[in-house]
Amino acid sequence: MNTGDETITREDARYPARLTQRLGADAPSKLSALGNLDVLALPKTALFCSARCPGSVILPTYDQAAKWRDTERCVIGGFHSPVEKECLHILLRGDSPVILCPARAMLERLPAQWAIAVASGRMLILSAFAATATRITAELAACRNEFVAALADDIFIAHATPGGHVETMMSRLREWRIPLREAK
């Protein structure tokens, strides 16, 4: 297990084959990784939730995150929307592995909770963006979400705002035939 900051190119045996299978020529040429790369080999559930969501979705989504935490299911996501951020906090209070994919270049400083999870070998931070991508934009977030989905074995969508980025991405997920579950 290596927890140092690394660059992984498409030619590297550790590069996830699923990215080239699903994204083809659009697969990133290299990835920046910080943490336990072994986590990539685990079955992964991607979590998506639009930034604005109805209150009726919030508690059931937090309950789902607690179930993943308690069963040590690997969850992957950007953890950017408010609901996703809280789910990350829930996951990090247990032993479940987590893959965080920022919609920007690799982070220079980690929050203490993330640094502890990285050091313990149960968190991987994985970026598909060049070092020049230092600010999150809507375009980078959409690319990041597709990247996360391409790595996932199944998808949980807590809420997709009609006409929003998550809803738009759902048609691509169906093309890839990734098992998709929406919160009720």
GIPE-V204615 format. One record per helix or strand of 2 or more residues. SS is the DSSP state (helix for helix, strand for strand). FROM is the first residue (numbers start at 1). TO is the last residue. If there is no record, write none. Layout:
ss = (SS,SS)
from = (FROM,FROM)
to = (TO,TO)
This chain:
ss = (strand,helix,strand,helix,strand,helix,strand,helix,strand,helix,strand,helix,strand,helix,strand)
from = (5,17,30,37,44,55,74,82,98,112,123,138,154,165,179)
to = (9,26,35,41,49,71,77,92,100,119,127,151,159,176,182)
